[in-house]
Amino acid sequence: MAAFRQAGWKSVLSQSMLSSISMYLLRPPFERFNSTTIAIVGGAATICFLALDTAYVSLIELFEKPDLLARKRTVYTRPIAIICAITMPLLAVAYWAWICLDNTPHRFVDSLTTGALVATQWILLFQAARYESWDIAGPVGAFSAAAPTQEQTIRSVATAVKHLVAAGIALMQAVRVLPDARYKNFLWALILVPLISSAGQIGWDGSRLADDSGWLSGLPTYYGRHPIQDLVERSKATFQTKLEQQSQTLDQAVTEYRRRYHMEPPPGFDDWFKFAKEKKSLIIDNYDTIFDSVAPFLNLKPQSIRSFMEEAVAAGHIARCGFRGGKLEGDCGPRGETIQNMTAPYRHKLPDMSLLVNSRDEPTVLLPSTRAASDPMWQDLSGTHATNKVAEPCGSAWLQRSRSTFDNQSLAPLPLSLPFVQDARDSTDFCAHPEYADMHGMILAPLTLNAATKPAPILSQGKLSTFSDVLMPSQIYLQGYENLNDYGYADEEDPPWEEKQPKLYWIGSNNGGAQVDGSWRRMHRQRFVALAGGGADDADDAARTATYLAETAPGEWTPRRQRSLLPAAADVHFHAFRLCAWRECKAMMRRFRAAGRRPRAAQYAHRFLMDMDGLGYSGRFYAHLRSRSASFKMTVVREWHDDRLSPWVHYVPVSLSMAELPETVRFLQTDAGAQLAREIADRGREWWAVALRPEDFQVYFYRLLLELARVVDETRAVV
C-alpha cells in the first residue's frame, strides 16, 4: 500500500509484471519447490530480513550517539566500521554452522571470504534501502539471481539468454528506482556481469556446453589412472592369484578346507575331489557360498533340524524329495529336472537324505532375532513393507546407521568419489548398506514372501544376505545351455565387437516387487529406466544431472555435476507393466515410455548389456556372459556362482544406487575404456565356457549335498 501511495498504481503494476517475467525466466532454479515450501522459505527469509534490519538500525543509532564533548559522530563517513560490526558475528555463525551442522570439507580462507562478501552485500543493500527506498531490494535480488554462479549450471544458449534478459529487466527496474544522478546511466555496464558469467560457463562460441558442470568439493579427487582402470587391474591380479592357489591334490584340498572352515571336510569329500578333478573343475577350494549357507545349521541338533523340516513341508511352495539307495525319490517340484540332471553322475554315492526345495524365485527362510517354540513356522509378508523384517537379522543398531552409499564406500581400499563396486560380497551385504532399504523392490515390498521363521535348510536359487536359504544353481541357467528358454544364446545372433553400437541396452518389464502405494518410484528397475532416459518426459530426462569424473590435470580426476549423458548413450525401455494395481500401472504408463517387445537378437547389437534383479535373481546373466558384449550386472541377490565370478574381470558391476553408472558408460566409450570393456567381454565369454558348464553345476551341487547330509547326520557333533 505504501508503494501505491508513493509511486502510483501504474508504476507498481509495471514493476510487478516485470518481476513476474524475471521469475518466469529464472523458473528452473525454483521448480523443485512446491508452494508450501516457497511460503515457508519466504516467511523465514522475511523474519531474518527484519531482524537484520533492526540490528542494523540499532547499530547506526549506537554509532550516532554524541560523545562526551557533545559532538555527534557521523556513521556515514565510517562504512567499514558498520560492515565489520555486522559481518564478524555473521561470519562466526556461518562458519560454526558450516563445520558443525553440514560437516562438509572446507578451507578457512574460502569460508571467510564467502561469508564476508555475502554479509557485505546485505549491508550495502540495507544502506541503499534506508536512504532511498525498499523498492531497490527486489531488483537487486533479482539481478543477483540472474547472474549465474558456478553452482547454477547453464546448460544451453537459450538458458543463458533467459538469464541475460532477466538480469536486464532487474537492472532496468533498479535504474528507474534510483534518483537522478550524474553517473546513474553507468550502472547499465553491470549487464556485463551475467554476460561474462554465462560466457565463462558455455564459452563464447558455445564450445563448453558438454562440460556444463558444477565441481563437487565434498567428494575426494582421485589421483592416478581412471578408477575403473585401477579396479580392473586389481581385480585381475586377485582373480589370477585365486586360480593359482587352487589345490591340486586331495591332501592339499583337505588342508585348505581345515584352514578355511576350522573343521574336517564332510564324509565323501575324497570322492567329491576325484569327481571334480575328472570334470576338470578349475575351482577346488572356493566354496564359501556353500559353507556360509550350512554353517548356521551346524550349531543346532540334527533332531531339531529334522523337526523343522517336517513343519516346513506344510507350505505350498515347498517341495520335498530325497535320495534313497542311490535313487532320487519324491517330487522336487519345478526344480526336479535340474536336480535330476545335476546328480545323475554321482547319485549312487550319495547318502540317504531328504531335500526341501523352494519353488519360487524369491528366498524364503528369514529367521527372526528371537523366537519361541510356539511361534508359527510361516509368516506371510507378501505385498507388505517388509524392510524391518528383512533387516531384523542385522540387529537393532542397523536402523541407526547412516544411509549414505558414499559413507560406506569410504571404508573401501580405494578413495573413490563414486560408489564403484570394489567388493562383490560387500555390495550384496544388506546389513552393511542400510540405504538399500529404499532402493530395492524385494526389500521395499516383496511380491511373494512367505517366510520360514524356524531354521530349516531349504534350497533356493538366490537370496538376500539376511536370509538363511541354502543356494543351489538355477534351472534357468541350465536350460539356457540347450536354448530351451528366452534366456538362451545363439552365436549367429551375436555380431563382432566392432559392429556393435557403443550403447547400454536393456528392455524388460517392471518386475521387482509389489507395486502399491507409489513404492514403485523407489524400486530398482524404475530408477534405472528413469536414469537411462526411458521416461515419458524427454525434457525432464534430458535435463537430469549426474556425477562425472573430469581429468582436470594429468592423473587428477575431479568429480563434478553436469547434464547426464546417459540417455543419449543408452537404449533402455519397459516393454510391459504388470503385477501392479491398475492405478499404479497407469501411473507408470504416464511416467515411462513403453516399447514393444523386441527379438532376443536385438540386444546383441549393443556393446553393453544391462542385467538386474527382478523378483529375485535374473536369468539373463549367463546369456550375456556368453555373448561378445560386456555384461553390466546390478544385483543384491547372492547366487551359487558368487565364488567363481569376479567383478571387473568377467563383468562390469553396478551399485544399487547406480550413481556411478553414467560415468562408467562414459568412460567405457572412450578409446581406453572401450579396450577395457572388450577385454572384460572376452574374459567373461572365455570363463563361462570353462567354469560355468553343466559339469561345474554338478561339482558344486555334489559338494553341497555332502554338506547338507552332514547337517542332518545324527552322529555328528553340534559345533
MOFEN-V873266 format. One record per residue. N is the residue number from 1. PHI is phi as a letter, one per 30 degrees, with the letter a starting at -180 (NA if undefined). BURIAL is I if it has 16 or more other ideal C-beta (glycine too) atoms within 10 Angstrom, else O. Layout:
n = <N	N>
phi = <PHI	PHI>
burial = <BURIAL	BURIAL>
//
This chain:
n = <1	2	3	4	5	6	7	8	9	10	11	12	13	14	15	16	17	18	19	20	21	22	23	24	25	26	27	28	29	30	31	32	33	34	35	36	37	38	39	40	41	42	43	44	45	46	47	48	49	50	51	52	53	54	55	56	57	58	59	60	61	62	63	64	65	66	67	68	69	70	71	72	73	74	75	76	77	78	79	80	81	82	83	84	85	86	87	88	89	90	91	92	93	94	95	96	97	98	99	100	101	102	103	104	105	106	107	108	109	110	111	112	113	114	115	116	117	118	119	120	121	122	123	124	125	126	127	128	129	130	131	132	133	134	135	136	137	138	139	140	141	142	143	144	145	146	147	148	149	150	151	152	153	154	155	156	157	158	159	160	161	162	163	164	165	166	167	168	169	170	171	172	173	174	175	176	177	178	179	180	181	182	183	184	185	186	187	188	189	190	191	192	193	194	195	196	197	198	199	200	201	202	203	204	205	206	207	208	209	210	211	212	213	214	215	216	217	218	219	220	221	222	223	224	225	226	227	228	229	230	231	232	233	234	235	236	237	238	239	240	241	242	243	244	245	246	247	248	249	250	251	252	253	254	255	256	257	258	259	260	261	262	263	264	265	266	267	268	269	270	271	272	273	274	275	276	277	278	279	280	281	282	283	284	285	286	287	288	289	290	291	292	293	294	295	296	297	298	299	300	301	302	303	304	305	306	307	308	309	310	311	312	313	314	315	316	317	318	319	320	321	322	323	324	325	326	327	328	329	330	331	332	333	334	335	336	337	338	339	340	341	342	343	344	345	346	347	348	349	350	351	352	353	354	355	356	357	358	359	360	361	362	363	364	365	366	367	368	369	370	371	372	373	374	375	376	377	378	379	380	381	382	383	384	385	386	387	388	389	390	391	392	393	394	395	396	397	398	399	400	401	402	403	404	405	406	407	408	409	410	411	412	413	414	415	416	417	418	419	420	421	422	423	424	425	426	427	428	429	430	431	432	433	434	435	436	437	438	439	440	441	442	443	444	445	446	447	448	449	450	451	452	453	454	455	456	457	458	459	460	461	462	463	464	465	466	467	468	469	470	471	472	473	474	475	476	477	478	479	480	481	482	483	484	485	486	487	488	489	490	491	492	493	494	495	496	497	498	499	500	501	502	503	504	505	506	507	508	509	510	511	512	513	514	515	516	517	518	519	520	521	522	523	524	525	526	527	528	529	530	531	532	533	534	535	536	537	538	539	540	541	542	543	544	545	546	547	548	549	550	551	552	553	554	555	556	557	558	559	560	561	562	563	564	565	566	567	568	569	570	571	572	573	574	575	576	577	578	579	580	581	582	583	584	585	586	587	588	589	590	591	592	593	594	595	596	597	598	599	600	601	602	603	604	605	606	607	608	609	610	611	612	613	614	615	616	617	618	619	620	621	622	623	624	625	626	627	628	629	630	631	632	633	634	635	636	637	638	639	640	641	642	643	644	645	646	647	648	649	650	651	652	653	654	655	656	657	658	659	660	661	662	663	664	665	666	667	668	669	670	671	672	673	674	675	676	677	678	679	680	681	682	683	684	685	686	687	688	689	690	691	692	693	694	695	696	697	698	699	700	701	702	703	704	705	706	707	708	709	710	711	712	713	714	715	716	717	718	719>
phi = <NA	d	d	d	d	d	c	j	d	d	d	d	d	d	d	d	d	d	d	d	d	d	d	d	d	c	e	e	d	c	d	d	c	c	d	d	d	d	d	d	d	d	d	d	d	d	d	d	d	d	d	d	d	d	d	d	d	d	d	d	d	d	d	d	d	d	d	d	c	i	c	d	d	c	d	d	d	b	d	d	d	d	d	d	d	c	d	d	d	d	d	d	d	d	d	d	d	d	d	d	c	d	h	c	d	a	b	e	d	d	d	d	d	d	d	d	d	d	d	d	d	d	d	d	d	e	d	d	d	d	c	b	a	d	d	d	d	d	e	d	d	d	d	d	d	d	d	d	c	d	d	c	d	c	c	a	d	d	d	d	d	e	d	d	d	d	d	d	d	d	d	d	d	d	d	d	d	d	d	d	a	d	c	e	d	d	d	d	d	d	d	d	d	d	d	d	d	d	d	d	d	c	i	d	c	i	d	c	d	d	c	d	b	c	d	c	d	d	c	d	d	c	c	j	d	e	e	d	d	d	d	d	d	d	d	d	d	d	d	d	d	d	d	d	c	d	d	c	b	d	d	d	d	d	d	d	d	d	d	d	c	h	a	d	d	d	e	i	d	d	d	d	d	d	d	d	d	d	d	h	d	d	c	c	c	d	b	d	e	d	d	d	d	c	e	e	d	d	d	c	d	e	d	d	d	d	d	d	d	d	d	d	d	d	d	d	c	c	c	b	b	l	c	b	i	i	b	d	b	i	c	d	i	d	c	e	d	d	d	e	d	d	c	e	d	b	e	d	c	d	d	d	a	c	b	c	b	d	d	c	d	d	d	b	c	b	d	d	d	b	a	c	d	d	d	d	d	c	b	d	c	d	i	c	d	c	e	d	d	d	d	e	d	d	j	d	d	e	d	c	d	d	c	c	e	d	d	d	d	d	d	d	e	c	d	c	c	b	d	e	d	c	b	d	d	d	d	c	d	d	d	d	b	e	d	d	e	c	b	b	d	d	c	d	a	d	d	b	b	c	c	d	c	b	d	b	d	c	d	b	d	a	a	d	d	d	d	c	d	c	d	b	d	d	d	d	d	d	d	d	d	c	h	c	b	d	c	d	b	b	d	d	d	c	d	d	e	d	c	d	d	d	b	c	b	a	b	a	c	d	e	l	l	d	c	b	h	i	d	d	d	c	d	d	d	d	d	d	d	d	d	d	i	c	d	d	c	d	d	d	d	d	d	d	c	b	c	b	c	c	d	d	a	e	i	b	c	c	d	a	c	a	e	d	c	d	e	d	c	b	b	b	a	d	c	a	b	b	h	b	d	e	d	d	d	d	d	d	d	d	d	b	d	c	c	d	d	c	d	e	d	d	d	d	d	c	d	c	c	d	b	b	e	c	d	b	d	c	d	d	e	d	d	d	d	d	d	c	c	d	d	c	b	c	a	c	c	d	b	d	d	d	d	c	c	c	d	i	c	c	a	c	d	b	d	d	d	i	d	c	d	e	d	d	d	e	d	d	c	d	d	d	d	d	d	d	d	d	d	d	d	d	d	d	d	d	d	e	d	c	b	b	d	e	d	d	e	d	d	d	d	e	d	d	d	d	d	d	d	d	e	c	d	d	c	d	d	d	d>
burial = <O	O	O	O	O	O	I	O	O	O	O	I	O	O	I	O	O	I	I	O	O	I	O	O	I	I	O	O	O	O	O	O	O	O	O	O	O	O	O	O	O	O	O	O	O	O	O	O	O	O	O	I	O	O	O	I	O	O	I	I	O	O	O	O	O	O	O	O	O	O	O	O	O	O	I	O	O	O	O	O	O	I	I	O	I	I	I	O	O	I	I	O	O	I	I	O	O	O	O	O	O	O	O	O	O	O	O	O	O	O	O	O	O	O	I	I	O	O	I	O	O	I	I	O	I	I	I	I	I	O	O	O	I	O	I	I	I	I	I	I	O	I	I	O	I	I	I	I	O	O	O	I	I	I	I	O	O	O	I	I	O	I	I	I	I	I	I	I	I	I	I	I	I	I	O	O	I	I	O	O	O	O	O	O	O	O	O	O	O	I	I	O	I	I	I	O	I	I	I	O	I	I	O	O	O	O	O	O	I	O	O	I	I	I	I	O	O	O	I	I	I	I	O	O	O	I	I	I	O	I	I	I	O	O	I	I	O	O	I	O	O	I	O	O	O	O	I	O	O	I	O	O	I	I	O	I	I	O	O	O	I	O	O	O	I	I	O	I	I	O	O	I	I	O	I	I	I	O	O	O	I	O	I	I	I	I	I	O	I	I	I	I	I	I	O	O	I	I	O	O	O	I	O	O	I	O	O	I	I	O	O	I	O	O	I	O	I	I	I	I	I	O	I	O	O	O	O	I	O	O	O	I	I	O	I	I	O	I	I	O	I	I	I	O	O	I	I	O	I	I	I	O	I	I	I	I	I	I	I	I	I	I	I	I	I	I	I	O	O	O	O	O	O	O	O	O	I	I	O	O	I	O	I	O	I	I	I	O	I	I	I	I	I	I	O	O	O	I	O	O	O	O	O	O	I	I	O	I	I	O	O	O	O	O	O	I	I	I	I	I	I	I	O	I	O	O	I	I	I	I	O	I	I	I	I	I	I	O	I	I	I	I	I	I	I	I	I	I	I	I	I	I	I	I	I	I	I	I	I	I	I	I	I	I	I	I	I	I	I	I	I	I	I	I	I	I	I	I	I	I	O	O	O	O	O	O	I	I	I	O	O	O	O	I	O	O	I	O	O	I	O	I	I	I	I	I	I	I	O	I	I	I	I	I	I	O	O	O	I	I	O	I	I	I	I	I	I	I	I	I	I	I	I	I	I	O	O	O	O	O	I	O	O	I	I	I	I	I	I	I	O	O	O	O	O	O	I	I	I	I	I	I	I	I	I	I	I	O	I	I	I	I	I	I	O	O	I	O	I	I	O	O	O	I	I	O	I	I	O	O	I	I	I	I	O	O	O	O	O	I	O	O	I	I	I	I	I	I	I	I	I	I	I	I	I	I	I	I	I	I	I	I	I	I	I	I	I	I	I	I	I	I	I	I	I	I	I	I	I	I	I	I	I	I	I	I	I	I	I	I	I	I	I	I	I	I	I	I	I	I	I	I	I	I	I	I	I	I	I	O	O	O	I	I	O	I	I	I	O	I	I	O	I	I	I	O	I	I	O	O	I	I	O	O	I	I	I	I	I	I	I	I	I	I	I	I	I	I	I	I	I	I	O	O	O	O	O	O	O>
//
